[in-house]
Amino acid sequence: MTDRVEEPSDRIRNRNSQNGVIQPLLTDLYQITMAYAYWKSGKVEDTAVFDLFFRKNPFYGEFTIFAGLEECLKFLENFHYSESDIEYLRKTMPSSVEPEFFDFLGSITANDVTVMAVEEGKVVFPRVPLMVLEGPLIVVQLLETTLLTLVNYSSLICTNAARYRMAAGRKLKLLEFGLRRAQGPDGGLSASKYAYIGGFDGTSNVLAGKLYNIPVKGTHAHAYVSSYSSLNDLKFVMLKHKDTGEERDMLQITLEWRTRLSEKLKILQSEASDGELAAFVSFAIAFPSGFTALVDTFDVVRSGLLNFCAVALSLNDFGYRAIGIRIDSGDLAYLSCVARSTFSMLAKEYNLEWFEHLSVVASNDINEETIISLNEQGHKIDCFGIGTHLVTCQRQPALGCVYKLVEINKTPKIKLSQDVEKVTCPSKKAVFRLYGADGHALIDLMQREFEEPPKVGQKVLCRHPFQESKRAYVSPAKVEALYKVFWKDGKLQQELPSLLGVREKVRESLQTLRQDHKRNLNPTPYKVGVTDELYNFMHDLWLQSAPIGELF
């Protein structure tokens, strides 16, 4: 397995570029029809505030990781309808649309939009806006669908990856193997990028490695092993010693090792596949410094391990050290223990300390519960390769972010619903995270923009947004303002962190949560509250806006 190092020119190009699919027409038609209706109604000068948020944490958990902000900011930076966009819309929209509207569309940019947002990579919770957009009504309306598609999947994948990282612990490596199972090429690239941010150590996706400087890992598939039927299929068997340059017959040395090992391991050579051995020898000759073998094509214990160890010890005679094995089927806990026991025994037998620490990689449709179960079984796996369940988020395929109007021309707006969870929190707001003396986050507190921020050591009343009886005083040991202005006057207002910086933010932010908020089974809900001022304002507006029924 090898890692690719990105060149400085790549980093400059990648920071300023964006997938060409991400453009103003990557939206729903109703955004453009609404824009025309706004324009036709003379609402060109109207200003609005929209909140982008979600209503429920994914994967039956109680936290979410915010991701996708940098892509949103790039979209704003490049937001402009091209001539071909305008020409397409002229042909597509009803003939009743006035030609002047298309001239208007061709002239707009996001320069008059202001974006406040939570930092990318931070832990976030339901109802708290991740992004707050303020600007011309028509423009901020046109941004809706694209921003949602950039945030929804990114945050979902990042959260899923973070949950895998917590299940696996900090010591085990996690590799993303999901490209072939992802929802198309864009889904595959996004999955690789945001899985890395969420805590994975590498990817099999070569393009993601190039674009995002993610370590790329890979060995071979079962097809490679199956392509060899016997030792006669080996056309090249010679290998040069790493230090001396002396060339010797590797197959002959490997067969000598296999004879010795079959006695030590009490495995009949006749049970081991010669085709598998030939495949391992050929792969080792091709990659003597990075030899990792897939050992479950036939039988891990009776064939794969014996053949791998013979090739690994042969490589040692040539001055090289093998990397390890991958197991893609069977009882992973048991097989990993057998493999580790075998490596330990041979390390002592031949005085090769490094042999005991050969890597054991496990794959085979692994999910979060599988890792937790394997941990309970006492596995000896060093690295998990995870594909389908990570990139498709099978436990929950969508996060459900929404984009709601909360203010128009400085007038707060509320969306009502018979489903209380869908009632919006009106007006432009500030949000603060309050921490306890132990350093853990206690509550996210939303308040009206003009209210005084909470102060360290001063008691503040925190209320549930909808349930009147749920309220508590909090005297925070630390107060953190969650929003920063990221975009204003057509320019970025903050220096954006590198991918590694966002990845570190995920790790740091998760550490601020109590363990009971993060546990896999029945986690404790994290509290999100509003100030007394916002609570009373919201409920007064609710009563003013709700129709009064009449009984007959």
N, C-alpha and C positions, 0 to 999 in steps of 0.2 A: 504494500500500500504506500502511495506517495502523496505528498502535499504539494500544491502549487502555490508559489509566492507571487503576489500581484505586483506589477511594476507601478511606479508613481504615475505614469501617463494613463494607466488604466483607471486609477482611482480618480483622477481629475475628470476623465471622460464619463465615468459611471456616476459621479456625484451630480453632474449637470444634465445627464440624459435621462430619458424616461421611455418606457415601452410605448411604441407608436400607436398602440391600440387605445391608450389612455388619452382621450381627446374629447372636446365638447359634445360630439355626437354619440359618445358612449353614455347614453342616457335614455330615459323613457320618453316616448313621444309626448306624454301629457305635460312634461316640464316645458316643452316648447309651445304647446297649445296654450298653457296657462300664461306663458310669457307674452304671447300675442294678445290674449284677452286682457292682461294687465296693461299692455301698451295701448290697445284700442280704447281702454277705459280711462286713459290719461293718468296712469299711476307710475309714470316714468320717474318722477321725483320722489316717490315714496321710499322710505327706508324701513328696514326690518331687521329683527334679530331671530336667528334660528338656533336651536339646541340640537346637537347630535348626541344621542345616548342610547342605551339599551335597557330593557326592563327586567331581564332575568339572567343570572350567571349560567354559563354552559356546563355540561357534563355533571349535573347534579352537585356542583361545587358551590363555593361561596366567594369566589374571586374571579377576576378576569384581568388579562394583561392587555393594555392599550397598545396597538401597533398600527402602522400604516400612515402615521403623521407625515413623515418625510415625503412619501408619494403624493399625499394630498397637497402639500406645499409646492411640490414641483408642478402639479396640475394647475394650481393657481398662477404660478409663474408663467406657464405656457398657455393660459386660457385665452383663446381667440378663435373665432370661426373663420376658416379659410375660405377662399373663393369657391373651391369645389364643395365645401360644406354648404355654403349659401345656395349654390346652384342646385344641389341635391334637395335642399329644403323647399326651394321654389317649385320643384317638380312634384314634391311629395305632399306638401300641405294643400288644403283646399284652395280652389281658385278665388275664393272670397277674401283671402288674406291679402292685405294691401301691400304693394311693392315696397313702400317706404319702411315697412317693418323689417324687411330683409336688409335694407341699408343700415337700420338701427342695430340689428344683430351683428353685422359685420364690423361695427365700430366699438362694441363693448369689450372690456377687459375686466380683470379682477383687481385693478389698481385701487378702487375705492372701497374694497372689502377689508375689514379688519377681522383677524382670527385670533381668538384666545383659545388655548388648549392645555390639556394635561401633557406632561412630558411623555414622549414615546418610551415604552418599556415599563411604565409605572403600573402598579396594581390599581384597578378601578372597580367601581361597584354600580349596581343598577340605579337608574334614575339620575345619577350625577352626570351632567353633560361632559363628554370627552372633548368636544370642540364647540365653541360658540362663535357663530359667524354673524357679523353686523355689516350692513352696507345697503346698496340699492336693492329694493325688493326683487326686481326682475333678475338681477344678476345672482343674488344668493339663492333664489329659487332654482335657477338653471344649474346650480352646482350640486343639488341634492343627490341625485342618483349616483353620480360618479364618485362623490365623497363616500357615500355609503358602501359602494362596492369596493373601494380602496381600504376601508376600515373593517368591514364585517369579517371577511375571510382572513385577513392578516391577524386580527385580534383573536379570532377563533383558533387558528393554527398555533399562534404564539402561546396561547393559554393551554392548549392541548400539550404542546411540547414541554411547557413548564411543569405540567402535572406528571408527565413521564419522567422528567428530571427529578422531581421530588420522590416519586416511587422508586427510582433506581438509586437515589442517593448521589452524593458528590463524587464518589470514587469510580463508579462504573462509567464507561464511555457509552454514548448513544450515537448511532449513525442513522441518518435518514435515507431510506431506500425506496421512496415512494413514487418516483417519477412515472414508472410504467402503470401505476394505479391511479394517478391523479386525474382531476377533471380537466384534461387538456393541457397543452404546453404552458399556458399562462398560470394555470393552477399548480402545475408541477414546479415552476420557477418560484412562485410565491411561497409554496410549501417549504421548499428548501431554504429560502431566505429567512422566513419567520420561525421555522423550527430551530434554526441556528440561533436566532435571537432569543428564543425561549429556553435554550440550554443544551441543544444537541451539539455534538463535537465535530460533525462532518456530514457529508452528503455523498451519494453516488452520482449526483447530477453534475456532469462536467460543465455545462453552460453556467449553472449557478456558481460553480467554483470560479469560473472566469469573470463573471459579472460582479459577484459580491465578495470575492476573495475568501470563500468558505473552503476549508480543507476538504479535498476530494479523496474518497476512499473506495477501494474495490478490489476484488480478486477474480474469481472465475465462476462460471455457472455449472450446473450438472451436465449441460450439453458438452462442455469441454472434456469432462471425464468420460462421458459416453462416446465421444468421438474416437477414443482409443479402445481397441478390442484385445490387443495383446502386446507383448514386448516387441514384437516384430514391427509394430507400427512406428517405433521410434526411429527417425531418420538421422538424428544427431544426438550423440551421447557424450561428447567430449566437453569438458569444462576446465577453464584455467583457474589455478589457485589465485585467490584474491591478492596475496602478497608476493609470492614467488613467480607467478605467471606460468608455472608448470602445468601442462595440459594432461589430463588423465581421463579415463573412462568412468564417468559418473554412474552409469547403469551398473557396471560391474561392482563398484564400491557399495552402491545401494543394495544390490542383491546380497552381498556379503553381510551387510548390516541386517537385512530382513531375516536372514537365516539365524543370526545370533539372537535377534529380538524375539523371534517366534518361540524360542526356548525360554527366554526370560519372561515373556508375557503369557506363555502357555497357550499360544494360538497356532493352529495348524496353518502352515503356509498355503496349503491347498485350498483353504477357505478364503484366502485373500485374493482379490481380483488383480490379475496381471495388467489388465487394461487400465485400471485405476492407478496402479503403480507407474505405468508408462506415462499417463497423463501428468502425474505429480512430478516425475523426473523431467519431462519436457517443460513444465511450467517453472520448475526450479532453475533449469538452465536459462530460461528466458528472463527470470527475475530472481537471481540468486540472493540479492540483498533485501528482497521484499516478499519472501515466499510465505503465502497463506493458502491453505488448501481447504476445499469444501469436502468433508469426509463422510457424508451420509448418502452418497449415490447408491451404495450397495448395503453395507452394514458398518456402522461406526465402530463397534467393538471388535468384530471379527476381521475387518478389512481396512477400513479407513484409518484408524489410529495406528495400526501396524505399518501400513504403507507410508503414512505421514512421518512417523518417527524414523523409519529407515531413511527416508529422503532428508529429513532434518539433520540426522547425525552424519549422513554423507556430506551434506553442505558444510557441516562443521569441519570435516576433514579438508575442505577446500578454503577454509578461513571465513566462512559466512555463517550468520545466525538466522535461522528461520523466525518468522513472526508468530505464527500460530495457526489455529484451525477455525473453521466455521461449521456449525451444525444447524441444519435447516429443517429437521424433522425429528420425530420421536420424543422420548421423555427427556426434555432438556435438562432438568435438574439432575437426573440420574446420569445421563451421558456426560454432562460437564464434570461431575464428580469422578467418574471413571477416567476421563481425560486428564484431570488434574492429578489424580493418584498415579496415573501412568507417567506423567511428566516428572513428578516428584521422585518416583522410584528410579527412573533412568538418570535423573540429575545426580542422585547419590551414587548410583552404580558406576557412572562414568565421570564423576567429579566435574560436572558441568552445572554450576549454580544457576546460570541463566535459563537452562532448560526447564527448570521448575516453574519459571514465570512466563512460559509461552502463553500467548493470548488465546482465550476461548471466546469466540463470537457466536451468539445465538440469534437466529432469525425464526421465521415460520409464523407469520400472522400474529405477532405479539401485540398485546394491548396492555393497558394500564393494569388491569386485574391480573393478567398473566405475570407481570413483573412482581406484583405484590405477593402472588401465590408462590412464585419461585423463591422469593426472599424467605418466605416461611419454610420452604423445603430445604433451605441451606444449599443452594446451588453454588457452583464454582465458576460462574460466567464472569468475564471481564468486560464484555461489550454486547449491547443489544443492537441489532439492525432492525429498524421498524419502518414499515411501509404503509400498507393499506389503512390500518386503523388510525395512523397519525394524519396522513394527508387528506383522507376523506372525512375525518372526524365522524366516524360511524355512530358514535353515541349521541351526537347532536350535529347535524350537518349545516346549521346556520346559527349565527349569534343573534340576529334579530335587531340590529341597530335601527333606530328611526331618526327622523329629521323633522322637528316640529317648530312651527312659528310660535314665539313667545312674546313678541313685541312688534308693533307696527306703528311707525311715526311716533315713537316714544310712549305709545299706549300699550300696556300689558294685555296679552291675550291668553286665554285658557281654552283647551280642548276638553269638552266634557264627554263622558261615556257612562253607560250603565255598568261597564266593567271598571271599577275604581282604579285598577292598576293602569288603565289607559288614560286617566285624567292627567293632563300635563301640569307642570309647575311653572306658573306664568312669570314674565318679566326677565330682564337681564339680571344675572345673578353672579355672585362671587361664591367660591367654595373653599373651605378650609378643612384640613385634616388635623384632628386633635389627638395628641399622644399622651399616654400615661407616663408615670414616673419610671416604669420599667422599660421604656423605649418603644413599646408596642402601640400601634394605632388603635384608637378607641372608637372614633366615629368620624364620618365625613359630614360636615355641616354646611348646608346651603343657606344663603342669606341674600337679601336684596342688595343691589350694588352700592347703595348709599350708606348702608349700615356700617358702624364701626367694626373693624375686625376683632375677633376674639383675642384676648390677651393672656399670656402665660400667668398661671396662678389665680386668675380671676374667674369666678363662677359664671357659667353661661348656661341658659336653659335651652336644651335640645329637645325638639318635639318630633314625633312621627308625623310624616306628611299628611296622613289621613285618619289615624286613630287617636282620638282626643285624649284618651287616658294614658297613652304611652308617651311619657316625657321623663326627662332626668336632667339633673344639673351635672355639669362637667367642669372641673378645674384643671385645665390642661397643663402638662409639664412642658409641652412644646406645641407650637402652632405653625402649620405649614400651609401657605397659600398654594393651591393646586394649579392655578392658571398662570401662564405666561403669555404675553403677546408675541405671537410667532410671525404674523404677517400684517403689514400696515403700509399704506401709501405705495403699494406696488413693490414692496421690498421685504425680504426676510429680516426679522428683527432679532433673531437668535442664531448663534452658531450651532449648526446641527451636529450631533455626535456621530462618530463612526458606528458601523455595525457592531463592533466590539464594545463601544461605549453604551449602546442601547442594550446589548446583551448583559453587560455589567449592571445596568440600571434595573433590569428584571430581577437579577439575583439580589441586589440590595433592597429593592422594594418588597420582595417576598419575605425577607428577613424581618421586616417591620410588622408582619402579621403574627398573631398568636398561632400556635400549632393547631388549636382546635378549629380555627377558621380554615386551615389548609388540609385537614385530614380527609382521607378518601371516603370514609363512612360517616354519615350524619354530621357533617361539619356545622359548626356554630355560625349562624348568619351574622355578617358584619353589619353594624348599624349605620344607616344613612338618615340624617335628620335635617330639620329646618329650624331656623330661629323662630321665636315667638312672633316677631314682626311679619316674617314671610308666611307663617302658618295662618295668622289672622287675615292677612291680605288675600291669600289664596282662597280661603274659605268664604270671605266676603264676596270676592269676584265670582266664585262658584255659585253662590246664591243669587247674585245679580244676573248671571248669565243663564241659569237654569230656568226653563219655563215652569210656570205655576199651573198645576192641573186643576181641573174643576170636576166635581162629582155631581152626577145627575141622579 
